[in-house]
């Protein structure tokens, strides 16, 4: 039995680009970034990670990236620990 439901791609793109959606995604990215900085435990107190907002084809992307060489080294030495930290903060 075929479904009568048809997804309107343009309407879906408009929905994903609502300010409330961006605000929610930025909030999640901020929590994840805070968790990454807590995981890094920088001795200087300066953040090793930051949130980057990138334009995408259909929506904005929020990415947590290292902003110091120390952050890059930590991620390269323990990528599984970094990913586990990100996943736990997303929930």
VEXBAFI-511945 format. One record per atom (N, C-alpha, C, O, CB): residue in three letters; x, y, z. Coordinates in steps of 0.001 Angstrom, whole numbers, plus 500000, padded with zeros to 6 digits. Glycine has a CB too. Layout:
<atoms>
ALAXYZ/...
</atoms>
This chain:
<atoms>
UNK500839498833500000/UNK500000500000500000/UNK500895501246500000/UNK501746501411500874/UNK499040499989501218/UNK500698502082499048/UNK501503503297498917/UNK501007504369499876/UNK499810504479500145/UNK501468503820497470/UNK501919505134500372/UNK501567506202501304/UNK501120507433500527/UNK501653507736499460/UNK502760506546502229/UNK500132508139501080/UNK499656509381500474/UNK500453510586500960/UNK500252511705500489/UNK498178509582500777/UNK501354510350501900/UNK502146511427502470/UNK503260511823501509/UNK504043510980501072/UNK502729511012503830/UNK503323513108501186/UNK504367513633500313/UNK505109514722501073/UNK504497515666501573/UNK503773514182498969/UNK506409514590501157/UNK507219515576501862/UNK507548516721500922/UNK508131516515499857/UNK508512514938502421/UNK507175517917501318/UNK507459519106500536/UNK508842519605500949/UNK509010520143502043/UNK506360520209500745/UNK509817519428500083/UNK511199519780500398/UNK511387521245500736/UNK512128521566501665/UNK512081519427499252/UNK510735522147500009/UNK510886523579500265/UNK510300523946501629/UNK510873524759502353/UNK510204524402499153/UNK509172523352501974/UNK508558523632503281/UNK509451523110504406/UNK509593523758505443/UNK507146522991503374/UNK510046521948504199/UNK510946521374505206/UNK512172522274505397/UNK512615522486506526/UNK511386519942504792/UNK512714522797504306/UNK513855523718504390/UNK513483524984505155/UNK514280525482505951/UNK514356524084502983/UNK512286525507504924/UNK511838526698505646/UNK511705526402507137/UNK512071527231507970/UNK510496527201505080/UNK511193525248507470/UNK511035524859508865/UNK512385524766509559/UNK512536525248510681/UNK510298523527508969/UNK513364524156508910/UNK514688524001509513/UNK515416525329509656/UNK516354525436510445/UNK515525523050508688/UNK514998526338508906/UNK515670527635508971/UNK514943528655509835/UNK515259529844509774/UNK515829528187507590/UNK513979528223510636/UNK513302529125511556/UNK514264529554512658/UNK515116528769513074/UNK512047528455512158/UNK514138530785513134/UNK515020531256514215/UNK514977530365515455/UNK516002530166516108/UNK514641532670514604/UNK513811529831515782/UNK513703528959516964/UNK514531527696516802/UNK515101527199517774/UNK512243528587517222/UNK514603527174515591/UNK515410525976515330/UNK516886526323515479/UNK517640525562516086/UNK515121525403513909/UNK517305527454514937/UNK518705527883515073/UNK519067528104516540/UNK520157527740516982/UNK518955529174514268/UNK518138528705517291/UNK518389528951518710/UNK518553527633519469/UNK519429527501520324/UNK517244529778519321/UNK517702526667519147/UNK517798525361519809/UNK519109524659519452/UNK519764524089520325/UNK516601524474519419/UNK519491524697518187/UNK520732524045517760/UNK521955524735518361/UNK522916524071518748/UNK520833524040516229/UNK521920526052518439/UNK523030526789519051/UNK523131526453520537/UNK524233526371521080/UNK522848528316518856/UNK522001526259521190/UNK522005525873522599/UNK522626524506522816/UNK523408524309523746/UNK520597525884523145/UNK522274523563521955/UNK522862522217522043/UNK524362522295521788/UNK525152521689522512/UNK522189521247521026/UNK524752523043520759/UNK526179523177520441/UNK526939523829521587/UNK528079523456521864/UNK526368523996519158/UNK526322524796522254/UNK526968525444523394/UNK527196524472524546/UNK528254524486525177/UNK526131526620523871/UNK526194523622524821/UNK526351522615525876/UNK527454521623525527/UNK528258521247526381/UNK525029521868526108/UNK527484521207524271/UNK528513520263523827/UNK529894520907523919/UNK530855520255524328/UNK528233519792522379/UNK530000522168523545/UNK531278522884523619/UNK531733523009525076/UNK532913522828525379/UNK531154524290522971/UNK530803523315525967/UNK531145523399527388/UNK531656522059527906/UNK532612522007528681/UNK529928523851528206/UNK531006520967527467/UNK531453519632527884/UNK532838519314527330/UNK533658518706528016/UNK530449518564527427/UNK533099519725526088/UNK534417519494525493/UNK535491520266526244/UNK536586519748526461/UNK534419519895524012/UNK535195521491526642/UNK536160522279527400/UNK536372521701528796/UNK537483521753529324/UNK535697523732527498/UNK535324521153529395/UNK535478520495530697/UNK536327519232530548/UNK537146518926531415/UNK534091520146531305/UNK536131518501529448/UNK536915517292529171/UNK538385517661528993/UNK539266516929529443/UNK536381516561527906/UNK538654518788528341/UNK540033519200528062/UNK540760519661529325/UNK541978519510529416/UNK540046520318527025/UNK540048520214530290/UNK540634520672531556/UNK541873521533531325/UNK542968521200531778/UNK540993519473532437/UNK541690522611530635/UNK542809523509530341/UNK543383524108531622/UNK542638524669532426/UNK542361524629529391/UNK544695523997531824/UNK545300524560533039/UNK545228526084533086/UNK545225526668534169/UNK546745524125533142/UNK545171526723531937/UNK545130528193531910/UNK543720528734532086/UNK543540529930532319/UNK545710528708530605/UNK542729527878531978/UNK541343528327532074/UNK540780528840530759/UNK539584529112530660/UNK541231529398533107/UNK541626528975529755/UNK541175529407528429/UNK540487528243527720/UNK540915527100527880/UNK542368529938527579/UNK539427528500526938/UNK538758527401526226/UNK539646526823525124/UNK540357527548524428/UNK537432527888525624/UNK539584525503524986/UNK540310524829523907/UNK539405524524522720/UNK539884524127521658/UNK540937523540524421/UNK538087524710522899/UNK537112524417521841/UNK536133525575521729/UNK535880526287522701/UNK536355523085522126/UNK535584525755520526/UNK534571526776520299/UNK533562526263519282/UNK533803525269518596/UNK535214528100519818/UNK532423526957519193/UNK531359526587518258/UNK531521527418516994/UNK531693528635517053/UNK529941526799518889/UNK531462526746515858/UNK531529527413514561/UNK530188527203513864/UNK529717526072513747/UNK532720526865513689/UNK529581528279513406/UNK528331528181512644/UNK528686528290511173/UNK529276529276510732/UNK527296529295513067/UNK528318527268510423/UNK528626527230508994/UNK527330527192508192/UNK526341526591508611/UNK529515526005508651/UNK527353527826507065/UNK526189527767506184/UNK526178526420505474/UNK527207525953504985/UNK526200528938505153/UNK525023525814505427/UNK524858524556504708/UNK523925524762503530/UNK523412525862503325/UNK524319523452505641/UNK523705523723502763/UNK522824523835501606/UNK521382524080502039/UNK520679524894501439/UNK522911522572500746/UNK520945523377503076/UNK519553523476503510/UNK519387524045504914/UNK518276524404505303/UNK518915522127503449/UNK520465524134505677/UNK520375524622507047/UNK521765524993507532/UNK522766524635506911/UNK519731523564507978/UNK521821525704508633/UNK523105526037509234/UNK523628524832510005/UNK522850524027510519/UNK522980527273510161/UNK524928524716510081/UNK525564523653510850/UNK526315524282512005/UNK526981525305511847/UNK526515522801509964/UNK526202523669513150/UNK526932524105514328/UNK527935523013514656/UNK527559521869514911/UNK525972524393515540/UNK529216523370514649/UNK530285522405514838/UNK531170522847515995/UNK531512524023516114/UNK531114522241513546/UNK531537521893516845/UNK532487522169517929/UNK533872521822517399/UNK534132520688516997/UNK532143521346519247/UNK534757522817517404/UNK536110522622516859/UNK537157523087517854/UNK536898523974518667/UNK536277523376515525/UNK538344522489517790/UNK539439522990518627/UNK539833524395518178/UNK539863524696516985/UNK540664522038518563/UNK540134525247519158/UNK540581526604518815/UNK542001526857519311/UNK542519527968519186/UNK539624527651519409/UNK542629525828519873/UNK544025525938520299/UNK544775524691519826/UNK544172523663519517/UNK544133526104521859/UNK546076524804519778/UNK546885523639519416/UNK546723522540520462/UNK546749521355520130/UNK548375524031519274/UNK546557522928521717/UNK546348521945522780/UNK545073521132522516/UNK545058519918522721/UNK546263522648524157/UNK544010521798522064/UNK542773521103521736/UNK542961520116520607/UNK542425519008520647/UNK541702522092521372/UNK543721520513519599/UNK543997519615518457/UNK544765518385518940/UNK544450517261518548/UNK544811520359517345/UNK545761518596519783/UNK546567517482520296/UNK545709516544521139/UNK545817515325521013/UNK547756518010521129/UNK544856517105521997/UNK543995516266522835/UNK543075515390521991/UNK542914514203522276/UNK543163517135523778/UNK542479515962520968/UNK541566515197520105/UNK542335514130519329/UNK541843513014519160/UNK540823516139519125/UNK543526514459518860/UNK544298513477518089/UNK544819512349518975/UNK544985511226518499/UNK545469514162517381/UNK545081512623520259/UNK545567511579521166/UNK544451510687521684/UNK544676509503521934/UNK546290512206522334/UNK543243511238521849/UNK542127510475522401/UNK540833510778521644/UNK539912511365522213/UNK541953510785523896/UNK540751510384520364/UNK539537510694519600/UNK538295510001520157/UNK537201510564520110/UNK539727510297518151/UNK538451508788520684/UNK537295508078521238/UNK536772508798522485/UNK535561508910522672/UNK537668506615521581/UNK537666509280523325/UNK537255510025524512/UNK536552511318524148/UNK535570511701524783/UNK538452510323525387/UNK537065511995523114/UNK536440513238522662/UNK535042512971522122/UNK534101513693522452/UNK537303513915521588/UNK534900511937521291/UNK533587511616520725/UNK532615511198521820/UNK531440511559521769/UNK533709510501519673/UNK533085510441522812/UNK532215510036523920/UNK531750511263524694/UNK530595511335525112/UNK532947509049524862/UNK532634512213524883/UNK532283513461525569/UNK531208514205524795/UNK530239514683525384/UNK533525514354525748/UNK531368514310523478/UNK530384515006522652/UNK529038514311522686/UNK528000514956522834/UNK530874515110521221/UNK529057512986522548/UNK527806512221522545/UNK527063512345523865/UNK525839512479523880/UNK528086510755522251/UNK527801512302524982/UNK527140512381526286/UNK526506513756526496/UNK525480513864527167/UNK528143512083527413/UNK527099514798525935/UNK526566516141526114/UNK525391516437525201/UNK524579517313525501/UNK527645517151525882/UNK525288515722524093/UNK524200515971523141/UNK522839515611523703/UNK521853516313523477/UNK524436515196521870/UNK522796514504524440/UNK521547513937524938/UNK520705514884525662/UNK519626514519526129/UNK521806512820525796/
</atoms>
